[in-house]
Amino acid sequence: MAQIVNLDIPANTWTELTNANAAAVRVSNLGGSELRLKGTVGSTTPTDDEGAIPLAPGQTLLSDVTLAVLWPEPSGVNRLWAFCQVNGKASVSHADA
């Protein structure tokens, strides 16, 4: 389901930013610490940060770059997750894939 929401990112916990399959997601880091973003196929929680991309405080990942471009492997990435070493916050917007 499409969403526009602010989400709390608990410390040291992978938190799903998407609530359905998405092709592209806009994410703004509203917190004071770096977020690590990682795409997955389906809603299986990541177990490591291999392939994760950093999103600095105040930085925005625009939705004009698809998840498939950001994570070409594995094929079919359709969910997005965030990890922060301290409590964080993100603004998230996406349409259904």
MARTOR-320180 format. One record per residue: x negated, y, z negated of N, C-alpha, C in turn. Coordinates in steps of 0.2 Angstrom, whole numbers, plus 5000, padded with zeros to 4 digits. Each point is the difference from the previous one (the first is absolute). Last residue first. Example, Ala and Ser with C-alpha at 12.3 -4.5 7.8 and 13.67 -1.06 7.14 Angstrom:
BEGIN
493649894965499650064999500450054997/499849725000500450065000499650065000/
# end
This chain:
BEGIN
497849955031499749985006500549965005/500550204981500049935001499749985007/499350234988500649975003499949935000/498850184982500049965006500749985003/498450154979500550005005499949965006/499050084973500049955006500750015004/498250114979500650015004500049965006/498749964975500050005007500750025003/498249974976500750025003499950015007/498649874977500050055006500750015002/498349894979500750015002500050065006/497749874999500450044994500750005003/498649905014499749984994500350034994/501249935024499750064997499749974993/501349925025499749984994499650064997/502149925020499550054997499749974993/501449915025499850004993499650054998/501749915022499550054998500050004992/500949845024500150034993499450044998/500149885021500750044999500250024993/498049875019500150044994500650045000/499149845018500750014997500050034993/497749885007500550035005500750004996/497850024986500349955004500550035004/498650145003499949934998500350004993/500050205011500249955006499949934998/500450244987499849934998500249955006/500250235003499650014994499849934998/501550015018499450045002499550004994/502149914997499749965004499350035002/501650134988499649954995499649955005/500450245010500449944998499649964995/500150275005499549955000500449934998/501050214998499949995007499549955002/500850084978500349945003499949995007/498350114981500650025004500349935003/498650064977499949955006500750015004/498750174981500649975003499849965006/498950124976499949985007500749975002/499450074977500350065004500049985008/498449854985500550054997500250055005/499049795012499850054995500650044997/499749755012500450065001499950054994/498849765013500150054995500450065002/500149735009499750075001500150054995/499749715003500450064998499650065002/499249785003500350035006500550064997/499449844981499649995007500450035005/500549984976500050065004499650005006/501549804985499350035000500150075004/501849854997499649974995499350044999/502750065010499349995001499749974994/502649955005499550054997499349995001/502249945016499549974995499550054997/502050025017499950034993499649974995/499750015029500549984995499950034993/498050025014500649975003500449984995/498450214995500149935000500549985005/498250224992500649975004500049934999/498950214984499949945004500649975003/498750224986500649985004499849945003/499250154978499749965005500649975003/499550244986500449945001499749965005/499050204982500149975007500549945000/500350204983499549955001500149975007/501550164989499450034999499449955001/502650005011499749994994499350045000/501649975018500250054996499750004993/499849915027499749994993500250064996/501349915022499650054997499849984993/500949885025499949994993499650064998/501649885021499650064998499950004992/500349805020500250034993499650064999/500849795020499650064999500250034993/501049805008499550015005499550054999/501649844983499950075003499449995005/501849844982499550015006500050065003/500850014976500249965005499450005005/499950134981500549964997500349955006/497450134994500649995005500549964996/498050054989500350065002500650005004/498849834981500250015007500450065001/497949944983500750025000500250015007/498049884983500250025007500750015000/498450054979500549965002500250015008/498550134983499749935001500649955002/501150214991499249995000499949935001/502350105009499749994994499349985001/501650165014499549955001499749984994/502450135009499549994995499549945002/501650155017499949944996499450014996/501950145016499450014996500049934996/501350035025500049994992499450024997/501649945023499650064998500050004993/500749795019500050044994499550065000/501449775014499650065001500050044993/500349735002500450065000499650065000/
# end
